[in-house]
Amino acid sequence: MIEIAKLTDAELLKNVEDGTLDANLLTHKTQMRICWVFINAYGLKKAIEKNNKFVDLYYENDSSDFNQNLSRAYTEIIHDFMEKTSANDFYKMLNEFPRLKYDFKKIVRTHYGYDVLKEGFKKEQSKKIKVPVLFTF
């Protein structure tokens, strides 16, 4: 199995877009890096669309664990931190802002309020789960 950290941004983007990324590699850090790659490749607005499609493809769940609002929040939060850093590398940005790794729930709540975490878990957005949800609230 490949290691996400060993993939270039272009290789990761290709794997995500052609659907060959192994679902077992999806972690919180990987999801953040995918947002980073989408933003760099397409800009924020298109990155939000791409990430929602990606998350919808990989995270399907009848029990309503797919949260489109949270998917959007991932992209917007990564973009916000990209604006604050001078790093041109995802892992350098993570080193600069370690709370992205360790306190993402608090960041989401700070930026959007707690309700965004609950509001997005609606039946009409959910499908069968393929991989575990990154974190639950």
N, C-alpha and C positions, 0 to 999 in steps of 0.2 A: 504494500500500500504506500502511496506517495505521502510525503509530508507537505502540508499546506505551506509552511514557512520556506520550503525549498522551491516552490513555484514562483515564477515572476508574476507580476500583475497581469501581463498579457496572457500567460499560460492559465492563470486562474480564471480570468475572464472567459477565455475560450472554453475551458472545462465547464464553467457555469452555464454559458450560453448554449453549448451543444448538448447539455444534459449528461455529461460523462463524469461529473464530480461525484465521488463516492459519498453517499449520504452518511456513512459512518464517520466521515471527517468533519461533519458540521458540528461546530461548537459555538459558544458565544463569541470567542475571539475570531473564528472563521467568518461568522456572520458579519461582524464589524468590518473585517478586511474586505469582504465582498462589497459592502457598502462603500468603502474607500475606493475600490476598483471601479465600481459603477459611477461614482461621482467624478472621478478623474477622467473616465472615458466619455461620459455623457452629460455631465452637469447635474445639478441637484434635481430639477424637475423630472427629467428622464430617468435619473437614478432611482427616484421614488417609484416610478412605474415599473422599472426593471426589477427592483427588489421585491415589490409586491407580487409580481408574476413568479419570480424565483421562489419566494416563500410559499406561495400558493401551490406551486408544483411539488415542493419537497415536504412541506408540512401540511398534511391533510388529516382532519380529525372530525369525526362525527360528534364527539363530546364537546365541541366548541372551543378547542384549545388554540385554534388559529386566530390571531388577533391582527387584523389589517392595520389598525391604528398603531400597534406596537411595531409592526414592520416599517411603517412610515417613520415612527419615532427613531428607530435605529438609524435610518438614513439621515434624517435631519440632525440628530445629535452628532453623528460622525462628521457631518458637514460643518457643524458649529465648531467642533474641536479642530477640524482642518483649517478653519479660518483663524484660529488662535495660535497655531503652531507655525514655526518656520521649517519644520521637518518635511522633507519630501519623501519620506518612507513611513509606511504604516507602523512598523515596529518601533521606530524612533518616536513617533507620536505617542504610542502606548507607554513607552518609558517616560515620556514627559508628563503624561496624564494617566497614571496607573489606576485612578478611580474608574476609568472606562472598563477595566478588567474586573475590578473588585467591588464596585459600588454602582453598577449600571442602573439597578432598580431605583436608587435614590436620585440619580440623574434624571431618569424618566419622570419620576414624581415631581422633581423640581421644575422641569421644563414644561410638563403637561398637566400636572395634577394627578392625583390618585385615580380619578374616575376614568381616565383614558385607558387604564389597564383593565378595567372591568367592562367598559362600554364596547370594546372591540370584540369581545368574546360572544358573538351572536351566531345563532344557528345558521343563518343564511350565508355566513362567510365560511362555514366549516365543511370539511370533507374527511376522508379516512386518513389516519396518521401514518406516515412512512418512516419518520425519524422522531426521536423525542423532542418535545418542545424545549427550547433553549433554557428557559426558566419559567416557573409558574408564579403567580401572584395570588 
